[in-house]
Amino acid sequence: MRKFFVFLVGFLVGVWTGGMLSLLFAPESGSELQLRIREGVDELVKEGRSAAEIRRHELENQLESFKQGRPIILQTVDETVETA
């Protein structure tokens, strides 16, 4: 358990150090970097909400089919990726 704790502390210190160095040597000013990060996070959130909404509609349609006694057609991951 002690080895794991030492590893975890070393890992966290390494992550923190890497983050600080990347901010120090970033080619943009702090406000520009914050804006880019904020825009990236906003875009990821928007994509996540869109994907969740699409999946919600798919699940609602499957539930209605199930309630009406129709067979439910399940898609595999490969089929979903190919249609996207």
N, CA, C and O atoms as a CHARMM CRD file, in Angstrom:
* protein
*
  336
    1    1 MET  N      0.82600  -1.19100   0.00000 PROA 1      0.00000
    2    1 MET  CA     0.00000   0.00000   0.00000 PROA 1      0.00000
    3    1 MET  C      0.87200   1.25600   0.00000 PROA 1      0.00000
    4    1 MET  O      0.53400   2.26000  -0.62800 PROA 1      0.00000
    5    2 ARG  N      1.98400   1.18400   0.70600 PROA 2      0.00000
    6    2 ARG  CA     2.87900   2.33400   0.77800 PROA 2      0.00000
    7    2 ARG  C      3.46600   2.66400  -0.59300 PROA 2      0.00000
    8    2 ARG  O      3.60700   3.83400  -0.94500 PROA 2      0.00000
    9    3 LYS  N      3.80800   1.62600  -1.36800 PROA 3      0.00000
   10    3 LYS  CA     4.36700   1.86700  -2.70200 PROA 3      0.00000
   11    3 LYS  C      3.35000   2.56700  -3.59700 PROA 3      0.00000
   12    3 LYS  O      3.69700   3.45900  -4.37100 PROA 3      0.00000
   13    4 PHE  N      2.09800   2.15300  -3.48100 PROA 4      0.00000
   14    4 PHE  CA     1.05300   2.79300  -4.27400 PROA 4      0.00000
   15    4 PHE  C      0.89900   4.25500  -3.88400 PROA 4      0.00000
   16    4 PHE  O      0.76200   5.11600  -4.75400 PROA 4      0.00000
   17    5 PHE  N      0.91900   4.54400  -2.59700 PROA 5      0.00000
   18    5 PHE  CA     0.78500   5.91500  -2.11500 PROA 5      0.00000
   19    5 PHE  C      1.94300   6.77800  -2.62600 PROA 5      0.00000
   20    5 PHE  O      1.73300   7.90800  -3.06700 PROA 5      0.00000
   21    6 VAL  N      3.15400   6.24400  -2.56400 PROA 6      0.00000
   22    6 VAL  CA     4.32600   6.98100  -3.05300 PROA 6      0.00000
   23    6 VAL  C      4.20000   7.21900  -4.55500 PROA 6      0.00000
   24    6 VAL  O      4.49400   8.30800  -5.04800 PROA 6      0.00000
   25    7 PHE  N      3.75500   6.17800  -5.28200 PROA 7      0.00000
   26    7 PHE  CA     3.55700   6.33500  -6.72000 PROA 7      0.00000
   27    7 PHE  C      2.51300   7.40700  -7.01000 PROA 7      0.00000
   28    7 PHE  O      2.71500   8.25200  -7.88200 PROA 7      0.00000
   29    8 LEU  N      1.39500   7.37800  -6.28100 PROA 8      0.00000
   30    8 LEU  CA     0.31900   8.34400  -6.48900 PROA 8      0.00000
   31    8 LEU  C      0.78600   9.76900  -6.22100 PROA 8      0.00000
   32    8 LEU  O      0.46300  10.68000  -6.98200 PROA 8      0.00000
   33    9 VAL  N      1.53600   9.96400  -5.15500 PROA 9      0.00000
   34    9 VAL  CA     2.06000  11.30000  -4.83900 PROA 9      0.00000
   35    9 VAL  C      3.01100  11.75400  -5.94100 PROA 9      0.00000
   36    9 VAL  O      2.94900  12.90200  -6.38000 PROA 9      0.00000
   37   10 GLY  N      3.88700  10.86400  -6.38800 PROA 10     0.00000
   38   10 GLY  CA     4.81300  11.21200  -7.46900 PROA 10     0.00000
   39   10 GLY  C      4.08500  11.53700  -8.75400 PROA 10     0.00000
   40   10 GLY  O      4.45700  12.46900  -9.46700 PROA 10     0.00000
   41   11 PHE  N      3.04600  10.76900  -9.05300 PROA 11     0.00000
   42   11 PHE  CA     2.25600  11.01900 -10.25200 PROA 11     0.00000
   43   11 PHE  C      1.58700  12.38700 -10.18700 PROA 11     0.00000
   44   11 PHE  O      1.63500  13.15000 -11.15200 PROA 11     0.00000
   45   12 LEU  N      0.96600  12.69700  -9.05900 PROA 12     0.00000
   46   12 LEU  CA     0.28800  13.99200  -8.90900 PROA 12     0.00000
   47   12 LEU  C      1.26700  15.15500  -8.97800 PROA 12     0.00000
   48   12 LEU  O      0.96100  16.18800  -9.57400 PROA 12     0.00000
   49   13 VAL  N      2.42600  15.00000  -8.38300 PROA 13     0.00000
   50   13 VAL  CA     3.44400  16.05400  -8.46400 PROA 13     0.00000
   51   13 VAL  C      3.90700  16.22300  -9.90800 PROA 13     0.00000
   52   13 VAL  O      4.12700  17.34600 -10.36200 PROA 13     0.00000
   53   14 GLY  N      4.05300  15.12700 -10.62400 PROA 14     0.00000
   54   14 GLY  CA     4.44500  15.20200 -12.03200 PROA 14     0.00000
   55   14 GLY  C      3.39500  15.87600 -12.88900 PROA 14     0.00000
   56   14 GLY  O      3.72500  16.68000 -13.76100 PROA 14     0.00000
   57   15 VAL  N      2.13800  15.55900 -12.65000 PROA 15     0.00000
   58   15 VAL  CA     1.05200  16.19400 -13.40400 PROA 15     0.00000
   59   15 VAL  C      1.01400  17.68500 -13.11400 PROA 15     0.00000
   60   15 VAL  O      0.88900  18.50200 -14.02600 PROA 15     0.00000
   61   16 TRP  N      1.12200  18.03100 -11.84300 PROA 16     0.00000
   62   16 TRP  CA     1.10400  19.44800 -11.47300 PROA 16     0.00000
   63   16 TRP  C      2.28200  20.18500 -12.10300 PROA 16     0.00000
   64   16 TRP  O      2.10500  21.26900 -12.66000 PROA 16     0.00000
   65   17 THR  N      3.47500  19.61300 -12.02200 PROA 17     0.00000
   66   17 THR  CA     4.67200  20.24000 -12.59100 PROA 17     0.00000
   67   17 THR  C      4.52800  20.41000 -14.10200 PROA 17     0.00000
   68   17 THR  O      4.85200  21.46600 -14.64400 PROA 17     0.00000
   69   18 GLY  N      4.04400  19.37300 -14.77700 PROA 18     0.00000
   70   18 GLY  CA     3.84800  19.46400 -16.22700 PROA 18     0.00000
   71   18 GLY  C      2.83900  20.53400 -16.59300 PROA 18     0.00000
   72   18 GLY  O      3.02900  21.27000 -17.56000 PROA 18     0.00000
   73   19 GLY  N      1.77400  20.61900 -15.82500 PROA 19     0.00000
   74   19 GLY  CA     0.76600  21.65000 -16.09200 PROA 19     0.00000
   75   19 GLY  C      1.31500  23.05100 -15.91600 PROA 19     0.00000
   76   19 GLY  O      1.06000  23.93500 -16.73400 PROA 19     0.00000
   77   20 MET  N      2.06500  23.25000 -14.85300 PROA 20     0.00000
   78   20 MET  CA     2.64600  24.58300 -14.60300 PROA 20     0.00000
   79   20 MET  C      3.66000  24.94400 -15.68500 PROA 20     0.00000
   80   20 MET  O      3.68200  26.08500 -16.14700 PROA 20     0.00000
   81   21 LEU  N      4.48900  24.00600 -16.09000 PROA 21     0.00000
   82   21 LEU  CA     5.47700  24.28900 -17.13600 PROA 21     0.00000
   83   21 LEU  C      4.79600  24.57800 -18.47200 PROA 21     0.00000
   84   21 LEU  O      5.23800  25.45000 -19.22000 PROA 21     0.00000
   85   22 SER  N      3.72900  23.85300 -18.77000 PROA 22     0.00000
   86   22 SER  CA     3.04300  24.11700 -20.03300 PROA 22     0.00000
   87   22 SER  C      2.39800  25.50200 -20.02600 PROA 22     0.00000
   88   22 SER  O      2.35500  26.16900 -21.05900 PROA 22     0.00000
   89   23 LEU  N      1.89800  25.93700 -18.87100 PROA 23     0.00000
   90   23 LEU  CA     1.33200  27.28900 -18.79700 PROA 23     0.00000
   91   23 LEU  C      2.41700  28.35700 -18.89100 PROA 23     0.00000
   92   23 LEU  O      2.20800  29.40600 -19.49900 PROA 23     0.00000
   93   24 LEU  N      3.56600  28.09300 -18.29400 PROA 24     0.00000
   94   24 LEU  CA     4.66100  29.06800 -18.34900 PROA 24     0.00000
   95   24 LEU  C      5.20800  29.25600 -19.75700 PROA 24     0.00000
   96   24 LEU  O      5.54100  30.37000 -20.16000 PROA 24     0.00000
   97   25 PHE  N      5.29700  28.15700 -20.50100 PROA 25     0.00000
   98   25 PHE  CA     5.89200  28.23000 -21.82800 PROA 25     0.00000
   99   25 PHE  C      4.86500  28.27800 -22.94400 PROA 25     0.00000
  100   25 PHE  O      5.21400  28.06500 -24.10500 PROA 25     0.00000
  101   26 ALA  N      3.61800  28.55100 -22.62600 PROA 26     0.00000
  102   26 ALA  CA     2.56500  28.63700 -23.63900 PROA 26     0.00000
  103   26 ALA  C      2.83000  29.84100 -24.53300 PROA 26     0.00000
  104   26 ALA  O      3.25000  30.88900 -24.04100 PROA 26     0.00000
  105   27 PRO  N      2.59200  29.71200 -25.84000 PROA 27     0.00000
  106   27 PRO  CA     2.87100  30.82200 -26.76200 PROA 27     0.00000
  107   27 PRO  C      1.84500  31.94200 -26.69600 PROA 27     0.00000
  108   27 PRO  O      2.02300  32.96800 -27.35300 PROA 27     0.00000
  109   28 GLU  N      0.78700  31.77900 -25.93200 PROA 28     0.00000
  110   28 GLU  CA    -0.24900  32.80200 -25.85400 PROA 28     0.00000
  111   28 GLU  C     -0.29700  33.38100 -24.44200 PROA 28     0.00000
  112   28 GLU  O      0.23200  32.80500 -23.49200 PROA 28     0.00000
  113   29 SER  N     -0.94200  34.52700 -24.34000 PROA 29     0.00000
  114   29 SER  CA    -1.10800  35.12500 -23.01800 PROA 29     0.00000
  115   29 SER  C     -2.13300  34.33000 -22.22000 PROA 29     0.00000
  116   29 SER  O     -2.84700  33.49400 -22.77400 PROA 29     0.00000
  117   30 GLY  N     -2.20200  34.58900 -20.94200 PROA 30     0.00000
  118   30 GLY  CA    -3.11300  33.85700 -20.07500 PROA 30     0.00000
  119   30 GLY  C     -4.56100  33.99500 -20.46600 PROA 30     0.00000
  120   30 GLY  O     -5.30400  33.01300 -20.46400 PROA 30     0.00000
  121   31 SER  N     -4.98000  35.21800 -20.80700 PROA 31     0.00000
  122   31 SER  CA    -6.38700  35.42500 -21.16100 PROA 31     0.00000
  123   31 SER  C     -6.73900  34.73000 -22.48000 PROA 31     0.00000
  124   31 SER  O     -7.83100  34.18000 -22.61900 PROA 31     0.00000
  125   32 GLU  N     -5.81700  34.75600 -23.44700 PROA 32     0.00000
  126   32 GLU  CA    -6.06300  34.06400 -24.71500 PROA 32     0.00000
  127   32 GLU  C     -6.14700  32.55300 -24.50100 PROA 32     0.00000
  128   32 GLU  O     -6.99500  31.88300 -25.08900 PROA 32     0.00000
  129   33 LEU  N     -5.27100  32.03100 -23.66500 PROA 33     0.00000
  130   33 LEU  CA    -5.27200  30.60000 -23.37400 PROA 33     0.00000
  131   33 LEU  C     -6.55300  30.20600 -22.65300 PROA 33     0.00000
  132   33 LEU  O     -7.14500  29.17000 -22.95700 PROA 33     0.00000
  133   34 GLN  N     -6.98500  31.02800 -21.69700 PROA 34     0.00000
  134   34 GLN  CA    -8.22600  30.74200 -20.99000 PROA 34     0.00000
  135   34 GLN  C     -9.41200  30.73900 -21.94800 PROA 34     0.00000
  136   34 GLN  O    -10.30500  29.90100 -21.83000 PROA 34     0.00000
  137   35 LEU  N     -9.42100  31.66800 -22.89000 PROA 35     0.00000
  138   35 LEU  CA   -10.50200  31.74200 -23.86900 PROA 35     0.00000
  139   35 LEU  C    -10.52400  30.49100 -24.74000 PROA 35     0.00000
  140   35 LEU  O    -11.59000  29.92700 -24.98600 PROA 35     0.00000
  141   36 ARG  N     -9.35600  30.05200 -25.20900 PROA 36     0.00000
  142   36 ARG  CA    -9.29300  28.83700 -26.03100 PROA 36     0.00000
  143   36 ARG  C     -9.74900  27.61600 -25.24900 PROA 36     0.00000
  144   36 ARG  O    -10.47900  26.77800 -25.78000 PROA 36     0.00000
  145   37 ILE  N     -9.32800  27.50400 -23.99700 PROA 37     0.00000
  146   37 ILE  CA    -9.73700  26.37600 -23.17100 PROA 37     0.00000
  147   37 ILE  C    -11.23600  26.40800 -22.93900 PROA 37     0.00000
  148   37 ILE  O    -11.90300  25.37800 -23.03900 PROA 37     0.00000
  149   38 ARG  N    -11.77200  27.58400 -22.62700 PROA 38     0.00000
  150   38 ARG  CA   -13.20900  27.73200 -22.38200 PROA 38     0.00000
  151   38 ARG  C    -14.01400  27.35600 -23.62600 PROA 38     0.00000
  152   38 ARG  O    -15.02500  26.66000 -23.52900 PROA 38     0.00000
  153   39 GLU  N    -13.55900  27.82000 -24.80300 PROA 39     0.00000
  154   39 GLU  CA   -14.25500  27.48600 -26.04900 PROA 39     0.00000
  155   39 GLU  C    -14.20400  25.99000 -26.31800 PROA 39     0.00000
  156   39 GLU  O    -15.18900  25.40500 -26.77000 PROA 39     0.00000
  157   40 GLY  N    -13.06700  25.36900 -26.04600 PROA 40     0.00000
  158   40 GLY  CA   -12.94700  23.92200 -26.23700 PROA 40     0.00000
  159   40 GLY  C    -13.85900  23.14700 -25.31100 PROA 40     0.00000
  160   40 GLY  O    -14.50100  22.18300 -25.72800 PROA 40     0.00000
  161   41 VAL  N    -13.92100  23.56100 -24.06000 PROA 41     0.00000
  162   41 VAL  CA   -14.79700  22.89200 -23.09600 PROA 41     0.00000
  163   41 VAL  C    -16.25700  23.09600 -23.48900 PROA 41     0.00000
  164   41 VAL  O    -17.05400  22.16200 -23.40800 PROA 41     0.00000
  165   42 ASP  N    -16.61400  24.30500 -23.91400 PROA 42     0.00000
  166   42 ASP  CA   -17.99300  24.57700 -24.33800 PROA 42     0.00000
  167   42 ASP  C    -18.37600  23.70000 -25.53000 PROA 42     0.00000
  168   42 ASP  O    -19.49400  23.18800 -25.59400 PROA 42     0.00000
  169   43 GLU  N    -17.45800  23.53100 -26.46300 PROA 43     0.00000
  170   43 GLU  CA   -17.72600  22.69000 -27.63600 PROA 43     0.00000
  171   43 GLU  C    -17.91500  21.23000 -27.22400 PROA 43     0.00000
  172   43 GLU  O    -18.80400  20.54900 -27.73400 PROA 43     0.00000
  173   44 LEU  N    -17.08000  20.75400 -26.30200 PROA 44     0.00000
  174   44 LEU  CA   -17.22700  19.37800 -25.82400 PROA 44     0.00000
  175   44 LEU  C    -18.55200  19.17500 -25.10600 PROA 44     0.00000
  176   44 LEU  O    -19.20500  18.14600 -25.28100 PROA 44     0.00000
  177   45 VAL  N    -18.94800  20.14500 -24.30400 PROA 45     0.00000
  178   45 VAL  CA   -20.22800  20.05500 -23.59900 PROA 45     0.00000
  179   45 VAL  C    -21.37700  20.03700 -24.60200 PROA 45     0.00000
  180   45 VAL  O    -22.32600  19.26700 -24.45200 PROA 45     0.00000
  181   46 LYS  N    -21.28900  20.88400 -25.61900 PROA 46     0.00000
  182   46 LYS  CA   -22.34300  20.94300 -26.63800 PROA 46     0.00000
  183   46 LYS  C    -22.44400  19.60300 -27.37800 PROA 46     0.00000
  184   46 LYS  O    -23.54700  19.10900 -27.61100 PROA 46     0.00000
  185   47 GLU  N    -21.30900  19.01600 -27.74400 PROA 47     0.00000
  186   47 GLU  CA   -21.32200  17.72000 -28.42200 PROA 47     0.00000
  187   47 GLU  C    -21.88100  16.62900 -27.50700 PROA 47     0.00000
  188   47 GLU  O    -22.63100  15.76100 -27.95400 PROA 47     0.00000
  189   48 GLY  N    -21.51900  16.67700 -26.24600 PROA 48     0.00000
  190   48 GLY  CA   -22.02300  15.68400 -25.29200 PROA 48     0.00000
  191   48 GLY  C    -23.52000  15.78300 -25.11400 PROA 48     0.00000
  192   48 GLY  O    -24.21100  14.76500 -25.06600 PROA 48     0.00000
  193   49 ARG  N    -24.02700  16.99300 -25.01600 PROA 49     0.00000
  194   49 ARG  CA   -25.48200  17.17900 -24.87700 PROA 49     0.00000
  195   49 ARG  C    -26.21300  16.70000 -26.12100 PROA 49     0.00000
  196   49 ARG  O    -27.27300  16.08300 -26.02900 PROA 49     0.00000
  197   50 SER  N    -25.64100  16.98900 -27.28700 PROA 50     0.00000
  198   50 SER  CA   -26.25100  16.55400 -28.53900 PROA 50     0.00000
  199   50 SER  C    -26.29300  15.03100 -28.61400 PROA 50     0.00000
  200   50 SER  O    -27.31800  14.45000 -28.97000 PROA 50     0.00000
  201   51 ALA  N    -25.18400  14.39000 -28.28100 PROA 51     0.00000
  202   51 ALA  CA   -25.13700  12.92300 -28.30200 PROA 51     0.00000
  203   51 ALA  C    -26.11200  12.33200 -27.28900 PROA 51     0.00000
  204   51 ALA  O    -26.76400  11.32700 -27.57300 PROA 51     0.00000
  205   52 ALA  N    -26.21700  12.93900 -26.11800 PROA 52     0.00000
  206   52 ALA  CA   -27.14100  12.45300 -25.09300 PROA 52     0.00000
  207   52 ALA  C    -28.58200  12.60600 -25.56100 PROA 52     0.00000
  208   52 ALA  O    -29.40300  11.72000 -25.31900 PROA 52     0.00000
  209   53 GLU  N    -28.90400  13.70600 -26.22300 PROA 53     0.00000
  210   53 GLU  CA   -30.25700  13.92600 -26.72100 PROA 53     0.00000
  211   53 GLU  C    -30.61600  12.89900 -27.79300 PROA 53     0.00000
  212   53 GLU  O    -31.72100  12.35600 -27.79100 PROA 53     0.00000
  213   54 ILE  N    -29.69000  12.63700 -28.70000 PROA 54     0.00000
  214   54 ILE  CA   -29.92300  11.63300 -29.74500 PROA 54     0.00000
  215   54 ILE  C    -30.15300  10.26700 -29.11800 PROA 54     0.00000
  216   54 ILE  O    -31.08100   9.55200 -29.49900 PROA 54     0.00000
  217   55 ARG  N    -29.31300   9.90400 -28.16000 PROA 55     0.00000
  218   55 ARG  CA   -29.44700   8.59900 -27.50800 PROA 55     0.00000
  219   55 ARG  C    -30.75500   8.50800 -26.73100 PROA 55     0.00000
  220   55 ARG  O    -31.38700   7.45200 -26.71500 PROA 55     0.00000
  221   56 ARG  N    -31.17300   9.59900 -26.08500 PROA 56     0.00000
  222   56 ARG  CA   -32.42400   9.61400 -25.34800 PROA 56     0.00000
  223   56 ARG  C    -33.60900   9.32700 -26.27000 PROA 56     0.00000
  224   56 ARG  O    -34.51100   8.56400 -25.92200 PROA 56     0.00000
  225   57 HSD  N    -33.59300   9.95100 -27.45100 PROA 57     0.00000
  226   57 HSD  CA   -34.67000   9.71500 -28.41200 PROA 57     0.00000
  227   57 HSD  C    -34.66300   8.25600 -28.87600 PROA 57     0.00000
  228   57 HSD  O    -35.72400   7.64600 -29.00800 PROA 57     0.00000
  229   58 GLU  N    -33.48300   7.69700 -29.12300 PROA 58     0.00000
  230   58 GLU  CA   -33.39700   6.29700 -29.52900 PROA 58     0.00000
  231   58 GLU  C    -33.98100   5.38200 -28.45300 PROA 58     0.00000
  232   58 GLU  O    -34.73800   4.45900 -28.75400 PROA 58     0.00000
  233   59 LEU  N    -33.62300   5.64600 -27.20400 PROA 59     0.00000
  234   59 LEU  CA   -34.11600   4.81900 -26.11000 PROA 59     0.00000
  235   59 LEU  C    -35.62000   4.98000 -25.91400 PROA 59     0.00000
  236   59 LEU  O    -36.31200   4.00800 -25.61100 PROA 59     0.00000
  237   60 GLU  N    -36.13000   6.19700 -26.08500 PROA 60     0.00000
  238   60 GLU  CA   -37.57400   6.40400 -25.97700 PROA 60     0.00000
  239   60 GLU  C    -38.31500   5.64200 -27.06700 PROA 60     0.00000
  240   60 GLU  O    -39.36600   5.05400 -26.81400 PROA 60     0.00000
  241   61 ASN  N    -37.76700   5.65100 -28.28300 PROA 61     0.00000
  242   61 ASN  CA   -38.39300   4.90000 -29.37900 PROA 61     0.00000
  243   61 ASN  C    -38.36900   3.40500 -29.09300 PROA 61     0.00000
  244   61 ASN  O    -39.35200   2.71200 -29.35500 PROA 61     0.00000
  245   62 GLN  N    -37.27000   2.90100 -28.56600 PROA 62     0.00000
  246   62 GLN  CA   -37.18600   1.48800 -28.22100 PROA 62     0.00000
  247   62 GLN  C    -38.18100   1.14000 -27.12000 PROA 62     0.00000
  248   62 GLN  O    -38.80400   0.08000 -27.16800 PROA 62     0.00000
  249   63 LEU  N    -38.33800   2.00500 -26.14200 PROA 63     0.00000
  250   63 LEU  CA   -39.29000   1.76600 -25.06200 PROA 63     0.00000
  251   63 LEU  C    -40.71600   1.71400 -25.60300 PROA 63     0.00000
  252   63 LEU  O    -41.49300   0.83800 -25.22300 PROA 63     0.00000
  253   64 GLU  N    -41.06000   2.64600 -26.48600 PROA 64     0.00000
  254   64 GLU  CA   -42.39300   2.62900 -27.08800 PROA 64     0.00000
  255   64 GLU  C    -42.61600   1.35000 -27.88400 PROA 64     0.00000
  256   64 GLU  O    -43.69400   0.75900 -27.81900 PROA 64     0.00000
  257   65 SER  N    -41.61000   0.92100 -28.63200 PROA 65     0.00000
  258   65 SER  CA   -41.72400  -0.32300 -29.38400 PROA 65     0.00000
  259   65 SER  C    -41.94100  -1.49300 -28.44200 PROA 65     0.00000
  260   65 SER  O    -42.76000  -2.37000 -28.71600 PROA 65     0.00000
  261   66 PHE  N    -41.23200  -1.51100 -27.36300 PROA 66     0.00000
  262   66 PHE  CA   -41.35900  -2.58300 -26.38100 PROA 66     0.00000
  263   66 PHE  C    -42.75700  -2.59300 -25.76800 PROA 66     0.00000
  264   66 PHE  O    -43.36400  -3.65100 -25.60300 PROA 66     0.00000
  265   67 LYS  N    -43.26200  -1.40700 -25.43400 PROA 67     0.00000
  266   67 LYS  CA   -44.60100  -1.31000 -24.84400 PROA 67     0.00000
  267   67 LYS  C    -45.68000  -1.80100 -25.81200 PROA 67     0.00000
  268   67 LYS  O    -46.67900  -2.38500 -25.39500 PROA 67     0.00000
  269   68 GLN  N    -45.46900  -1.56000 -27.10100 PROA 68     0.00000
  270   68 GLN  CA   -46.45400  -1.94900 -28.10300 PROA 68     0.00000
  271   68 GLN  C    -46.27300  -3.39100 -28.57500 PROA 68     0.00000
  272   68 GLN  O    -47.05700  -3.87300 -29.39200 PROA 68     0.00000
  273   69 GLY  N    -45.26200  -4.07500 -28.07800 PROA 69     0.00000
  274   69 GLY  CA   -45.04200  -5.46800 -28.43100 PROA 69     0.00000
  275   69 GLY  C    -44.28400  -5.68300 -29.72100 PROA 69     0.00000
  276   69 GLY  O    -44.17600  -6.82000 -30.18100 PROA 69     0.00000
  277   70 ARG  N    -43.75900  -4.63900 -30.31500 PROA 70     0.00000
  278   70 ARG  CA   -42.96000  -4.78600 -31.53600 PROA 70     0.00000
  279   70 ARG  C    -41.55400  -5.21800 -31.16500 PROA 70     0.00000
  280   70 ARG  O    -41.07900  -4.89700 -30.07500 PROA 70     0.00000
  281   71 PRO  N    -40.88000  -5.94000 -32.04900 PROA 71     0.00000
  282   71 PRO  CA   -39.50300  -6.33200 -31.73800 PROA 71     0.00000
  283   71 PRO  C    -38.59200  -5.10300 -31.68800 PROA 71     0.00000
  284   71 PRO  O    -38.76500  -4.14800 -32.44500 PROA 71     0.00000
  285   72 ILE  N    -37.64100  -5.15300 -30.79500 PROA 72     0.00000
  286   72 ILE  CA   -36.69600  -4.04900 -30.63000 PROA 72     0.00000
  287   72 ILE  C    -35.45100  -4.36200 -31.45100 PROA 72     0.00000
  288   72 ILE  O    -34.89000  -5.45300 -31.35100 PROA 72     0.00000
  289   73 ILE  N    -35.02600  -3.40500 -32.25500 PROA 73     0.00000
  290   73 ILE  CA   -33.82700  -3.56800 -33.06700 PROA 73     0.00000
  291   73 ILE  C    -32.69300  -2.84700 -32.36200 PROA 73     0.00000
  292   73 ILE  O    -32.71400  -1.62600 -32.20300 PROA 73     0.00000
  293   74 LEU  N    -31.70400  -3.62400 -31.94200 PROA 74     0.00000
  294   74 LEU  CA   -30.54900  -3.04700 -31.26100 PROA 74     0.00000
  295   74 LEU  C    -29.42800  -2.83600 -32.25300 PROA 74     0.00000
  296   74 LEU  O    -29.17200  -3.69100 -33.10200 PROA 74     0.00000
  297   75 GLN  N    -28.75500  -1.69600 -32.15000 PROA 75     0.00000
  298   75 GLN  CA   -27.62600  -1.40700 -33.02200 PROA 75     0.00000
  299   75 GLN  C    -26.35000  -1.75700 -32.29400 PROA 75     0.00000
  300   75 GLN  O    -26.23700  -1.57500 -31.08200 PROA 75     0.00000
  301   76 THR  N    -25.38500  -2.26500 -33.05400 PROA 76     0.00000
  302   76 THR  CA   -24.07600  -2.50000 -32.47000 PROA 76     0.00000
  303   76 THR  C    -23.27300  -1.22300 -32.56700 PROA 76     0.00000
  304   76 THR  O    -23.66800  -0.28300 -33.25700 PROA 76     0.00000
  305   77 VAL  N    -22.15400  -1.18600 -31.88400 PROA 77     0.00000
  306   77 VAL  CA   -21.30500   0.00700 -31.90000 PROA 77     0.00000
  307   77 VAL  C    -20.82300   0.29300 -33.30600 PROA 77     0.00000
  308   77 VAL  O    -20.76700   1.45600 -33.70300 PROA 77     0.00000
  309   78 ASP  N    -20.47200  -0.73500 -34.08000 PROA 78     0.00000
  310   78 ASP  CA   -19.97300  -0.54400 -35.43900 PROA 78     0.00000
  311   78 ASP  C    -21.01900   0.08400 -36.33800 PROA 78     0.00000
  312   78 ASP  O    -20.69900   0.95300 -37.15000 PROA 78     0.00000
  313   79 GLU  N    -22.27400  -0.34900 -36.20300 PROA 79     0.00000
  314   79 GLU  CA   -23.34200   0.22700 -37.01800 PROA 79     0.00000
  315   79 GLU  C    -23.57100   1.68600 -36.68700 PROA 79     0.00000
  316   79 GLU  O    -23.83400   2.49400 -37.57700 PROA 79     0.00000
  317   80 THR  N    -23.47200   2.03200 -35.39900 PROA 80     0.00000
  318   80 THR  CA   -23.67900   3.40400 -34.96800 PROA 80     0.00000
  319   80 THR  C    -22.58400   4.30500 -35.52300 PROA 80     0.00000
  320   80 THR  O    -22.86100   5.41400 -35.98000 PROA 80     0.00000
  321   81 VAL  N    -21.34100   3.83300 -35.48400 PROA 81     0.00000
  322   81 VAL  CA   -20.20900   4.63000 -35.96200 PROA 81     0.00000
  323   81 VAL  C    -20.30500   4.82800 -37.45800 PROA 81     0.00000
  324   81 VAL  O    -20.00900   5.91700 -37.95100 PROA 81     0.00000
  325   82 GLU  N    -20.71800   3.78800 -38.21000 PROA 82     0.00000
  326   82 GLU  CA   -20.78700   3.89400 -39.65600 PROA 82     0.00000
  327   82 GLU  C    -21.88000   4.86500 -40.10000 PROA 82     0.00000
  328   82 GLU  O    -21.72000   5.53800 -41.11800 PROA 82     0.00000
  329   83 THR  N    -22.98300   4.95200 -39.36000 PROA 83     0.00000
  330   83 THR  CA   -24.07000   5.82700 -39.75400 PROA 83     0.00000
  331   83 THR  C    -23.82900   7.27200 -39.33600 PROA 83     0.00000
  332   83 THR  O    -24.48500   8.17600 -39.85300 PROA 83     0.00000
  333   84 ALA  N    -22.91500   7.50600 -38.42500 PROA 84     0.00000
  334   84 ALA  CA   -22.68400   8.86100 -37.92000 PROA 84     0.00000
  335   84 ALA  C    -21.87400   9.69200 -38.86900 PROA 84     0.00000
  336   84 ALA  O    -21.59500  10.85700 -38.58600 PROA 84     0.00000
